Amino acid sequence: MNKPPFRLDHLDHVVLRAYDIPTMLAFYCDVLGCTVERRQEALGLVQLRAGTSLIDLVSIDGKLGRQGGAGPGTAGHNMDHLCLSVEGYDEAAIVAHLKAHNVRIGEIGNRYGAEGEGPSIYLFDPQGNMIELKGPPSI
């Protein structure tokens, strides 16, 4: 079998279809620390900077969002989860911050990721998308 003529480097971006862009913006910026990189109003798209990656929010009723059919709900989701690597991982401080913002927190534990086994926290954005905040690999 032939190898591809390229090597994957990192996750560039993820796109989430959203019902309520202002609420999602508040969560991703105020709670997770993303910043708005750019807006493309004609497409219904807001691109958020998350470290070296982007999280794109697409309005369900915008030009791009309508192409995806029915929006996420109890019968189907946008994805299983997205994982964000966290620098300065302090579990107690992160959990306190999330609770202060009334964020629904899921399981906390050690999980395997791109850099190896390490601590992580599952949480949920306002639309129910699961997010994993991943700390550095355990030594």
TIBA-198046 format. One record per residue (C-alpha): residue number from 1; residue in one letter; chain; x, y, z. Coordinates in pm, 1 decimal. Layout:
<recs>
{resi->NUM&resn->a&chain->A&px->X&py->Y&pz->Z}
...
</recs>
This chain:
<recs>
{resi->1&resn->m&chain->A&px->0.0&py->0.0&pz->0.0}
{resi->2&resn->n&chain->A&px->137.0&py->342.9&pz->-95.1}
{resi->3&resn->k&chain->A&px->188.2&py->611.6&pz->165.9}
{resi->4&resn->p&chain->A&px->26.7&py->947.7&pz->101.5}
{resi->5&resn->p&chain->A&px->256.9&py->1217.3&pz->-36.3}
{resi->6&resn->f&chain->A&px->206.6&py->1428.4&pz->277.1}
{resi->7&resn->r&chain->A&px->225.3&py->1407.8&pz->657.4}
{resi->8&resn->l&chain->A&px->-57.3&py->1525.8&pz->879.1}
{resi->9&resn->d&chain->A&px->60.0&py->1794.4&pz->1119.7}
{resi->10&resn->h&chain->A&px->-222.1&py->1907.7&pz->1349.7}
{resi->11&resn->l&chain->A&px->-594.2&py->1975.1&pz->1370.0}
{resi->12&resn->d&chain->A&px->-657.3&py->2297.2&pz->1178.7}
{resi->13&resn->h&chain->A&px->-1020.2&py->2363.1&pz->1267.2}
{resi->14&resn->v&chain->A&px->-1350.7&py->2210.6&pz->1365.8}
{resi->15&resn->v&chain->A&px->-1690.1&py->2341.7&pz->1253.2}
{resi->16&resn->l&chain->A&px->-1993.1&py->2338.6&pz->1482.4}
{resi->17&resn->r&chain->A&px->-2341.7&py->2409.5&pz->1355.7}
{resi->18&resn->a&chain->A&px->-2522.5&py->2627.6&pz->1609.6}
{resi->19&resn->y&chain->A&px->-2876.7&py->2746.9&pz->1681.6}
{resi->20&resn->d&chain->A&px->-2772.2&py->3045.2&pz->1894.0}
{resi->21&resn->i&chain->A&px->-2443.5&py->3206.2&pz->1786.6}
{resi->22&resn->p&chain->A&px->-2437.2&py->3476.6&pz->2060.9}
{resi->23&resn->t&chain->A&px->-2474.5&py->3216.5&pz->2339.0}
{resi->24&resn->m&chain->A&px->-2212.0&py->2991.0&pz->2180.9}
{resi->25&resn->l&chain->A&px->-1977.1&py->3291.5&pz->2135.8}
{resi->26&resn->a&chain->A&px->-2015.0&py->3383.6&pz->2501.9}
{resi->27&resn->f&chain->A&px->-1933.3&py->3027.0&pz->2607.3}
{resi->28&resn->y&chain->A&px->-1632.1&py->2973.2&pz->2381.0}
{resi->29&resn->c&chain->A&px->-1486.8&py->3320.6&pz->2447.5}
{resi->30&resn->d&chain->A&px->-1579.7&py->3389.5&pz->2811.1}
{resi->31&resn->v&chain->A&px->-1552.0&py->3035.1&pz->2948.3}
{resi->32&resn->l&chain->A&px->-1284.1&py->2876.9&pz->2728.4}
{resi->33&resn->g&chain->A&px->-1084.8&py->3188.0&pz->2634.4}
{resi->34&resn->c&chain->A&px->-1122.8&py->3177.3&pz->2255.3}
{resi->35&resn->t&chain->A&px->-1109.1&py->3502.0&pz->2061.7}
{resi->36&resn->v&chain->A&px->-1303.3&py->3603.8&pz->1752.3}
{resi->37&resn->e&chain->A&px->-1067.9&py->3574.2&pz->1456.3}
{resi->38&resn->r&chain->A&px->-1309.7&py->3684.5&pz->1186.2}
{resi->39&resn->r&chain->A&px->-1673.3&py->3690.5&pz->1085.2}
{resi->40&resn->q&chain->A&px->-1822.7&py->3606.3&pz->749.7}
{resi->41&resn->e&chain->A&px->-2178.1&py->3731.1&pz->792.4}
{resi->42&resn->a&chain->A&px->-2285.7&py->3634.4&pz->438.2}
{resi->43&resn->l&chain->A&px->-2208.9&py->3271.1&pz->524.4}
{resi->44&resn->g&chain->A&px->-2338.5&py->3281.1&pz->883.4}
{resi->45&resn->l&chain->A&px->-1985.1&py->3193.8&pz->1005.4}
{resi->46&resn->v&chain->A&px->-1780.4&py->3312.0&pz->1303.7}
{resi->47&resn->q&chain->A&px->-1424.8&py->3180.3&pz->1334.1}
{resi->48&resn->l&chain->A&px->-1272.4&py->3161.1&pz->1682.2}
{resi->49&resn->r&chain->A&px->-902.5&py->3130.2&pz->1762.3}
{resi->50&resn->a&chain->A&px->-826.0&py->2840.5&pz->1999.6}
{resi->51&resn->g&chain->A&px->-446.4&py->2834.1&pz->2033.1}
{resi->52&resn->t&chain->A&px->-306.8&py->2726.9&pz->1695.8}
{resi->53&resn->s&chain->A&px->-648.0&py->2596.4&pz->1582.7}
{resi->54&resn->l&chain->A&px->-985.7&py->2742.9&pz->1494.8}
{resi->55&resn->i&chain->A&px->-1334.5&py->2660.4&pz->1613.6}
{resi->56&resn->d&chain->A&px->-1584.8&py->2771.5&pz->1352.6}
{resi->57&resn->l&chain->A&px->-1943.9&py->2841.3&pz->1451.7}
{resi->58&resn->v&chain->A&px->-2196.2&py->2817.1&pz->1168.5}
{resi->59&resn->s&chain->A&px->-2550.2&py->2941.0&pz->1218.5}
{resi->60&resn->i&chain->A&px->-2806.1&py->2667.3&pz->1142.6}
{resi->61&resn->d&chain->A&px->-3013.7&py->2919.6&pz->948.4}
{resi->62&resn->g&chain->A&px->-2717.6&py->3072.7&pz->760.9}
{resi->63&resn->k&chain->A&px->-2599.0&py->2990.0&pz->409.8}
{resi->64&resn->l&chain->A&px->-2354.7&py->2718.1&pz->525.4}
{resi->65&resn->g&chain->A&px->-2573.5&py->2592.1&pz->808.3}
{resi->66&resn->r&chain->A&px->-2873.2&py->2522.9&pz->586.2}
{resi->67&resn->q&chain->A&px->-2658.1&py->2288.1&pz->375.8}
{resi->68&resn->g&chain->A&px->-2620.9&py->2050.5&pz->671.6}
{resi->69&resn->g&chain->A&px->-2989.4&py->1961.0&pz->700.8}
{resi->70&resn->a&chain->A&px->-3156.6&py->1932.4&pz->1040.0}
{resi->71&resn->g&chain->A&px->-2969.8&py->2081.5&pz->1331.5}
{resi->72&resn->p&chain->A&px->-2830.0&py->1886.5&pz->1626.2}
{resi->73&resn->g&chain->A&px->-3076.6&py->1768.7&pz->1887.9}
{resi->74&resn->t&chain->A&px->-3157.1&py->1478.0&pz->2116.0}
{resi->75&resn->a&chain->A&px->-3171.7&py->1235.8&pz->1820.8}
{resi->76&resn->g&chain->A&px->-2835.8&py->1341.0&pz->1674.4}
{resi->77&resn->h&chain->A&px->-2533.6&py->1554.0&pz->1752.4}
{resi->78&resn->n&chain->A&px->-2274.6&py->1752.3&pz->1557.4}
{resi->79&resn->m&chain->A&px->-1999.8&py->1514.6&pz->1676.4}
{resi->80&resn->d&chain->A&px->-1899.7&py->1299.6&pz->1972.1}
{resi->81&resn->h&chain->A&px->-1662.6&py->1559.0&pz->2124.4}
{resi->82&resn->l&chain->A&px->-1376.0&py->1792.8&pz->2052.8}
{resi->83&resn->c&chain->A&px->-1061.6&py->1795.6&pz->2264.2}
{resi->84&resn->l&chain->A&px->-865.7&py->2109.5&pz->2348.3}
{resi->85&resn->s&chain->A&px->-515.3&py->2078.1&pz->2489.7}
{resi->86&resn->v&chain->A&px->-476.9&py->2300.1&pz->2797.2}
{resi->87&resn->e&chain->A&px->-156.3&py->2474.3&pz->2900.3}
{resi->88&resn->g&chain->A&px->-131.5&py->2534.9&pz->3274.8}
{resi->89&resn->y&chain->A&px->-375.1&py->2254.6&pz->3358.6}
{resi->90&resn->d&chain->A&px->-495.6&py->2294.3&pz->3719.0}
{resi->91&resn->e&chain->A&px->-794.8&py->2067.2&pz->3767.1}
{resi->92&resn->a&chain->A&px->-933.7&py->2238.8&pz->4079.3}
{resi->93&resn->a&chain->A&px->-902.7&py->2585.9&pz->3926.0}
{resi->94&resn->i&chain->A&px->-1058.7&py->2472.3&pz->3597.5}
{resi->95&resn->v&chain->A&px->-1352.5&py->2303.6&pz->3772.6}
{resi->96&resn->a&chain->A&px->-1409.6&py->2612.0&pz->3991.7}
{resi->97&resn->h&chain->A&px->-1404.6&py->2834.4&pz->3680.9}
{resi->98&resn->l&chain->A&px->-1652.0&py->2610.2&pz->3498.8}
{resi->99&resn->k&chain->A&px->-1885.0&py->2597.3&pz->3800.3}
{resi->100&resn->a&chain->A&px->-1870.0&py->2977.2&pz->3832.8}
{resi->101&resn->h&chain->A&px->-2001.7&py->2992.5&pz->3473.6}
{resi->102&resn->n&chain->A&px->-2269.5&py->2725.7&pz->3542.9}
{resi->103&resn->v&chain->A&px->-2112.2&py->2490.6&pz->3289.6}
{resi->104&resn->r&chain->A&px->-2233.5&py->2131.2&pz->3297.6}
{resi->105&resn->i&chain->A&px->-1932.2&py->1916.9&pz->3385.7}
{resi->106&resn->g&chain->A&px->-1901.4&py->1552.0&pz->3284.3}
{resi->107&resn->e&chain->A&px->-1650.7&py->1286.1&pz->3382.4}
{resi->108&resn->i&chain->A&px->-1305.6&py->1380.6&pz->3507.2}
{resi->109&resn->g&chain->A&px->-1020.7&py->1131.3&pz->3470.2}
{resi->110&resn->n&chain->A&px->-709.7&py->1024.1&pz->3285.6}
{resi->111&resn->r&chain->A&px->-741.3&py->960.5&pz->2914.3}
{resi->112&resn->y&chain->A&px->-514.6&py->893.0&pz->2622.3}
{resi->113&resn->g&chain->A&px->-467.1&py->1175.2&pz->2371.1}
{resi->114&resn->a&chain->A&px->-224.2&py->1288.5&pz->2102.2}
{resi->115&resn->e&chain->A&px->51.6&py->1352.4&pz->2358.2}
{resi->116&resn->g&chain->A&px->-14.3&py->1042.8&pz->2569.9}
{resi->117&resn->e&chain->A&px->-206.2&py->955.1&pz->2886.3}
{resi->118&resn->g&chain->A&px->-301.2&py->1249.6&pz->3102.7}
{resi->119&resn->p&chain->A&px->-572.4&py->1427.7&pz->3298.0}
{resi->120&resn->s&chain->A&px->-886.4&py->1554.8&pz->3130.6}
{resi->121&resn->i&chain->A&px->-1224.4&py->1705.7&pz->3204.9}
{resi->122&resn->y&chain->A&px->-1537.5&py->1659.0&pz->2996.4}
{resi->123&resn->l&chain->A&px->-1782.5&py->1949.3&pz->2983.1}
{resi->124&resn->f&chain->A&px->-2070.7&py->2060.8&pz->2765.3}
{resi->125&resn->d&chain->A&px->-2127.4&py->2381.0&pz->2570.9}
{resi->126&resn->p&chain->A&px->-2471.1&py->2552.0&pz->2576.4}
{resi->127&resn->q&chain->A&px->-2587.9&py->2342.6&pz->2281.1}
{resi->128&resn->g&chain->A&px->-2486.6&py->2009.5&pz->2439.8}
{resi->129&resn->n&chain->A&px->-2165.0&py->1950.6&pz->2243.1}
{resi->130&resn->m&chain->A&px->-1915.0&py->1762.3&pz->2459.2}
{resi->131&resn->i&chain->A&px->-1570.9&py->1919.6&pz->2498.9}
{resi->132&resn->e&chain->A&px->-1263.7&py->1766.1&pz->2658.1}
{resi->133&resn->l&chain->A&px->-1004.2&py->1988.4&pz->2822.4}
{resi->134&resn->k&chain->A&px->-681.3&py->1783.1&pz->2813.4}
{resi->135&resn->g&chain->A&px->-383.6&py->1836.9&pz->3038.7}
{resi->136&resn->p&chain->A&px->-21.8&py->1737.3&pz->2972.4}
{resi->137&resn->p&chain->A&px->82.0&py->1372.7&pz->2966.9}
{resi->138&resn->s&chain->A&px->144.0&py->1212.3&pz->3304.1}
{resi->139&resn->i&chain->A&px->508.8&py->1141.5&pz->3380.2}
</recs>
